[in-house]
Amino acid sequence: MSARVGLMHTAYYLPEKVDDVRSWARRAGQSAACVAQLERVGVHYYHDAAGESVASMATKAIDALIRSSRLAPDTLDCMVYTHTLQGSVAPPPMSLPRILCDTFGFVHADAFSFAQQHCASALGALRVIRAMFVARPTLRRVLLVGADAMPVASERLMDGAGLMSDGACAALIERDAPVNRLLAVRTHASGLAWQGALGHEDSRLAAQYFLSARQLITTVARDAGLEPTTLQRILPHHLDLPAWHRVISSLGISRERLCTENFSRIAHVSVSDPIINLTDCTALLPGRPFLLFAHGVGGFSAAALLLR
């Protein structure tokens, strides 16, 4: 069985405070070599929540989506909240998904969270949401929300591949949506990449990430009966731009098809990168496929292929 669903509307929120990599490095005690590496992988600025709560950022992302989509709150059937950091939820016995539902009057919406896929959690949640549409024929609208804020400035560094930024995103997924229709979605997980607190970084991991990204893009494209070269755009997570250039080159895709505008100005907004890029990418052509991709620490990756 299948269900025709699509990301009908998307929105995001970034905190007003913008800082640059060099200033961050001075405060965090990082070396000039670290700064040079971050600039090499495409990072120059990031957004700092500066104490703003995750709940506040998620609220502002949802508010932006409601204003742009004119969503009637009582027509929402479900809300799924995703995050990477363990602190990006309300402490028990409170529930952040429930708080958001109460704030916006989503009186008919079931609500739950989906995590543990790290920065691939939002795209990974699309698998669950698609299954829900198949299992529940009366389901019409699901709101996917993601938010994270790094509480410790020195921890923003992403193993030299990028810098963690703060922000939130929202996507309204509808049955029979005429745009951004979900054709295929896949996830990948490898325990080989999860070291926890053990050992030093293994140089083989970079090669593993490259190979897993290439394989996942190829597989999800073929799930939809397509070749990767037919993709009009790839909307990636904002980590390691040179590695992304190698991935798409190996797939026979030109660099112009990779959405790179937000690497420098935003940095890596955990679960939100693909949705941010989808919101900002206004050059997508109707009737042609494109791909969202996210990678998280621990060997988690997810790819979603959509039809504009």
Backbone torsions as a table, in degrees:
resi	resn	phi	psi	omega
1	MET	NA	155.4	178.7
2	SER	-144.3	164.7	177.0
3	ALA	-137.2	135.7	179.3
4	ARG	-84.6	102.6	-179.0
5	VAL	-129.2	157.2	179.6
6	GLY	-154.3	162.4	177.8
7	LEU	-86.2	90.9	-171.0
8	MET	-69.2	-40.2	179.9
9	HIS	-141.2	147.2	176.2
10	THR	-138.4	156.5	178.0
11	ALA	-159.1	166.0	176.4
12	TYR	-152.7	167.0	177.1
13	TYR	-135.6	133.9	173.9
14	LEU	-123.3	135.8	178.2
15	PRO	-58.7	151.9	-175.9
16	GLU	-66.9	-32.3	-176.4
17	LYS	-71.4	121.3	177.3
18	VAL	-115.9	131.4	178.7
19	ASP	-124.9	164.1	-179.8
20	ASP	-109.9	161.1	-174.9
21	VAL	-61.7	-40.5	-176.8
22	ARG	-66.0	-40.6	177.7
23	SER	-65.7	-42.3	177.4
24	TRP	-58.8	-45.1	-177.1
25	ALA	-61.8	-40.0	178.7
26	ARG	-62.2	-45.2	-179.1
27	ARG	-69.4	-34.1	-176.5
28	ALA	-87.8	-2.0	179.3
29	GLY	72.6	28.6	179.9
30	GLN	-89.8	154.8	-174.5
31	SER	-82.0	167.2	174.7
32	ALA	-63.1	-32.6	178.4
33	ALA	-64.6	-37.0	177.2
34	CYS	-64.5	-43.4	178.3
35	VAL	-61.8	-45.2	-180.0
36	ALA	-60.8	-39.4	179.1
37	GLN	-66.1	-43.1	178.8
38	LEU	-63.2	-41.9	178.1
39	GLU	-67.0	-32.6	178.0
40	ARG	-65.2	-36.2	-178.8
41	VAL	-87.8	4.8	170.1
42	GLY	107.0	8.0	-174.9
43	VAL	-100.3	131.4	174.2
44	HIS	-132.3	-34.7	-178.5
45	TYR	-134.0	160.8	174.3
46	TYR	-150.5	162.8	179.7
47	HIS	-103.0	135.0	-175.7
48	ASP	-114.9	121.4	180.0
49	ALA	-64.9	-23.1	176.1
50	ALA	51.0	43.9	177.8
51	GLY	94.0	-10.4	177.1
52	GLU	-65.0	137.4	-175.5
53	SER	-74.8	157.3	175.5
54	VAL	-62.4	-39.8	178.9
55	ALA	-59.6	-40.3	179.0
56	SER	-64.9	-44.1	-180.0
57	MET	-65.0	-43.3	178.1
58	ALA	-61.6	-40.5	179.0
59	THR	-60.8	-41.8	-178.4
60	LYS	-70.6	-34.5	176.4
61	ALA	-66.6	-43.3	178.6
62	ILE	-64.9	-41.5	179.7
63	ASP	-60.6	-40.9	178.1
64	ALA	-63.4	-39.6	178.9
65	LEU	-67.0	-42.9	-179.7
66	ILE	-62.5	-40.7	-179.7
67	ARG	-66.8	-37.7	-178.1
68	SER	-79.7	-30.5	-176.7
69	SER	-98.4	-16.1	-174.4
70	ARG	57.7	38.5	178.7
71	LEU	-64.6	128.6	173.4
72	ALA	-81.9	118.5	-173.5
73	PRO	-54.0	-34.8	-176.0
74	ASP	-78.7	1.3	177.6
75	THR	-99.9	-0.2	179.8
76	LEU	-83.2	130.6	-177.9
77	ASP	-93.8	-27.0	-175.4
78	CYS	-159.8	149.9	172.6
79	MET	-130.1	131.7	178.8
80	VAL	-117.6	123.8	-179.1
81	TYR	-105.4	132.6	179.1
82	THR	-125.8	155.3	179.7
83	HIS	-162.3	168.6	175.8
84	THR	-107.7	-52.1	-175.2
85	LEU	-76.8	140.7	-178.0
86	GLN	-66.8	-20.8	178.4
87	GLY	-84.4	0.4	-176.6
88	SER	-89.8	33.2	174.9
89	VAL	-135.7	161.8	176.6
90	ALA	-77.2	142.4	-179.5
91	PRO	-67.7	143.6	177.3
92	PRO	-57.5	149.0	5.1
93	PRO	-88.2	12.9	179.3
94	MET	-74.6	160.2	178.1
95	SER	-132.0	117.1	-179.2
96	LEU	-63.3	-41.5	175.2
97	PRO	-58.1	-39.7	179.1
98	ARG	-68.9	-37.7	177.5
99	ILE	-61.0	-44.1	179.4
100	LEU	-64.5	-40.0	177.2
101	CYS	-62.3	-43.0	179.4
102	ASP	-65.9	-37.6	-179.1
103	THR	-62.3	-40.0	-173.9
104	PHE	-102.6	1.4	178.1
105	GLY	72.5	33.3	175.2
106	PHE	-79.4	71.4	-168.5
107	VAL	-72.0	-21.6	-177.9
108	HIS	-105.1	6.3	-172.5
109	ALA	-93.1	128.8	163.4
110	ASP	-69.5	154.4	-178.3
111	ALA	-146.7	136.1	176.0
112	PHE	-156.8	170.0	179.5
113	SER	-114.3	156.7	179.8
114	PHE	-137.5	121.4	-177.6
115	ALA	-145.8	-157.6	179.3
116	GLN	69.3	2.5	168.1
117	GLN	-101.9	11.1	-180.0
118	HIS	54.2	-132.9	-173.0
119	CYS	-72.2	-6.7	175.3
120	ALA	-92.0	6.1	-172.4
121	SER	-64.8	-39.6	-177.5
122	ALA	-64.8	-46.4	178.4
123	LEU	-70.9	-33.8	175.5
124	GLY	-62.7	-34.1	179.0
125	ALA	-65.0	-23.4	178.2
126	LEU	-62.0	-29.3	176.6
127	ARG	-65.2	-43.3	179.2
128	VAL	-65.9	-44.1	-178.5
129	ILE	-64.4	-42.6	177.6
130	ARG	-60.9	-41.2	178.0
131	ALA	-63.6	-35.8	177.6
132	MET	-64.2	-41.2	178.6
133	PHE	-64.0	-35.8	178.0
134	VAL	-69.3	-43.5	-175.0
135	ALA	-76.7	-24.0	-176.1
136	ARG	-124.4	91.2	-176.2
137	PRO	-59.7	-21.5	-179.5
138	THR	-85.1	-7.4	-179.9
139	LEU	-68.9	128.2	-177.2
140	ARG	-116.6	-42.1	-174.2
141	ARG	-138.0	131.2	175.9
142	VAL	-127.4	134.5	178.1
143	LEU	-104.0	121.2	176.1
144	LEU	-100.6	125.0	-176.9
145	VAL	-127.4	138.7	176.1
146	GLY	-136.3	143.5	179.7
147	ALA	-158.5	145.9	175.5
148	ASP	-155.4	147.8	173.4
149	ALA	-141.9	124.3	179.3
150	MET	-79.4	116.7	-175.8
151	PRO	-79.0	-19.0	-176.6
152	VAL	-116.8	114.3	-173.1
153	ALA	-59.0	-38.3	-177.0
154	SER	-68.8	-15.5	-178.6
155	GLU	-91.0	5.4	-178.3
156	ARG	-69.6	-21.6	-176.7
157	LEU	-65.5	130.2	-178.5
158	MET	-107.4	66.4	175.9
159	ASP	50.9	36.8	177.8
160	GLY	78.3	-3.0	-178.6
161	ALA	-93.0	-11.7	-178.3
162	GLY	169.5	-171.5	-178.5
163	LEU	-132.5	136.4	-178.3
164	MET	-75.4	125.9	175.4
165	SER	-108.8	164.8	179.7
166	ASP	-104.7	147.7	178.8
167	GLY	166.7	-178.0	-177.6
168	ALA	-148.8	157.5	179.4
169	CYS	-139.9	164.3	176.9
170	ALA	-148.5	141.2	177.8
171	ALA	-138.6	129.7	177.9
172	LEU	-96.3	116.4	-176.7
173	ILE	-105.8	124.0	-173.7
174	GLU	-125.3	148.8	171.4
175	ARG	-71.2	140.4	179.0
176	ASP	59.5	31.9	177.2
177	ALA	-66.4	135.8	-177.9
178	PRO	-79.4	-12.4	-179.4
179	VAL	-131.0	159.9	176.3
180	ASN	51.0	46.2	-177.4
181	ARG	-74.4	132.4	-179.0
182	LEU	-76.8	113.8	179.5
183	LEU	-92.9	-37.7	-178.1
184	ALA	-160.9	149.3	176.0
185	VAL	-145.4	137.5	-179.3
186	ARG	-138.2	151.6	173.4
187	THR	-126.0	159.3	179.5
188	HIS	-140.2	138.9	176.4
189	ALA	-141.1	137.4	177.9
190	SER	-136.0	120.1	178.4
191	GLY	-68.4	-15.8	179.7
192	LEU	-63.7	-23.6	-176.7
193	ALA	-89.5	-4.5	-175.9
194	TRP	-98.9	108.2	-178.3
195	GLN	-104.2	-16.6	-175.4
196	GLY	59.5	-127.5	-179.0
197	ALA	-98.7	14.3	-173.8
198	LEU	-97.7	135.7	167.1
199	GLY	66.6	-175.6	179.0
200	HIS	-100.6	165.5	-179.9
201	GLU	-63.2	132.3	-178.9
202	ASP	-88.9	124.8	-178.8
203	SER	-62.1	-20.3	179.7
204	ARG	-70.5	-18.6	-177.7
205	LEU	-65.3	-36.7	179.3
206	ALA	-60.7	-42.4	178.0
207	ALA	-66.1	-37.3	179.9
208	GLN	-64.9	-42.6	178.7
209	TYR	-61.8	-41.9	178.3
210	PHE	-59.8	-48.2	-176.6
211	LEU	-68.3	-39.6	-179.0
212	SER	-68.9	-37.5	177.6
213	ALA	-64.8	-45.1	179.7
214	ARG	-61.8	-44.5	-179.0
215	GLN	-66.7	-40.1	-178.4
216	LEU	-66.2	-41.8	178.1
217	ILE	-63.4	-43.5	179.5
218	THR	-62.9	-43.5	-176.9
219	THR	-67.8	-45.0	-177.0
220	VAL	-69.2	-31.7	176.0
221	ALA	-65.8	-43.7	-178.8
222	ARG	-71.8	-26.1	172.3
223	ASP	-59.0	-33.2	180.0
224	ALA	-90.8	5.5	-179.7
225	GLY	75.8	27.3	-176.6
226	LEU	-125.9	166.0	170.9
227	GLU	-102.7	147.3	179.7
228	PRO	-54.2	-30.8	-178.3
229	THR	-67.1	-13.0	178.8
230	THR	-84.7	-8.1	-178.0
231	LEU	-70.0	127.0	-179.6
232	GLN	-76.1	-34.6	176.5
233	ARG	-147.2	149.8	169.3
234	ILE	-115.0	123.8	-178.5
235	LEU	-107.9	101.1	-169.2
236	PRO	-97.6	176.0	165.7
237	HIS	-77.6	157.0	-172.0
238	HIS	-93.5	64.5	177.6
239	LEU	-134.6	133.6	170.7
240	ASP	53.2	72.0	-179.8
241	LEU	-58.1	-42.4	177.7
242	PRO	-59.5	-36.7	177.7
243	ALA	-64.8	-38.2	177.3
244	TRP	-63.4	-39.0	177.3
245	HIS	-61.9	-37.4	178.3
246	ARG	-68.9	-38.8	-179.4
247	VAL	-61.9	-51.8	-175.4
248	ILE	-70.5	-31.2	175.6
249	SER	-63.4	-39.7	179.4
250	SER	-67.2	-21.3	178.9
251	LEU	-92.4	-1.3	-179.2
252	GLY	76.9	25.2	-178.6
253	ILE	-108.0	135.9	-178.7
254	SER	-72.3	152.8	-178.5
255	ARG	-61.3	-28.1	-177.4
256	GLU	-63.5	-19.6	-179.0
257	ARG	-85.8	-8.5	178.1
258	LEU	-88.2	125.3	-179.8
259	CYS	-78.6	105.5	-172.6
260	THR	-114.6	-4.6	-170.4
261	GLU	-58.7	-29.6	-173.1
262	ASN	-94.0	-4.8	178.3
263	PHE	-58.0	-51.3	-174.1
264	SER	-74.4	-43.5	-170.2
265	ARG	-83.9	-19.9	-174.2
266	ILE	-119.4	-33.5	-170.2
267	ALA	69.6	-158.7	-170.2
268	HIS	-96.3	113.4	-179.4
269	VAL	-102.5	65.2	177.9
270	SER	26.7	-113.2	-174.5
271	VAL	-72.9	-9.1	-169.2
272	SER	-93.0	-16.6	-172.0
273	ASP	-49.2	-53.2	-176.8
274	PRO	-62.4	-37.3	179.9
275	ILE	-70.7	-37.4	175.1
276	ILE	-60.0	-46.4	-179.3
277	ASN	-64.6	-39.0	178.3
278	LEU	-64.2	-38.5	178.3
279	THR	-65.2	-39.3	-174.7
280	ASP	-86.1	-21.6	-174.2
281	CYS	-81.2	96.2	-175.9
282	THR	-92.1	-2.3	-174.8
283	ALA	-96.4	9.8	179.9
284	LEU	-68.3	134.2	-176.7
285	LEU	-93.4	134.0	179.3
286	PRO	-59.0	142.8	175.4
287	GLY	80.4	5.4	-179.9
288	ARG	-121.6	147.1	-175.1
289	PRO	-80.6	153.3	172.7
290	PHE	-146.5	168.7	-171.7
291	LEU	-130.4	136.8	170.7
292	LEU	-103.9	138.7	-178.7
293	PHE	-138.5	143.1	176.4
294	ALA	-143.5	143.2	177.8
295	HIS	-129.8	139.4	178.6
296	GLY	-125.9	161.7	177.2
297	VAL	-61.8	155.1	-179.8
298	GLY	87.1	8.9	176.2
299	GLY	83.8	18.1	178.3
300	PHE	-91.9	134.3	175.1
301	SER	-142.0	156.7	177.4
302	ALA	-150.0	143.5	177.9
303	ALA	-136.9	136.8	177.6
304	ALA	-127.2	127.7	179.6
305	LEU	-104.9	126.3	-175.8
306	LEU	-125.2	158.8	177.4
307	LEU	-112.2	120.9	-180.0
308	ARG	-69.9	NA	NA
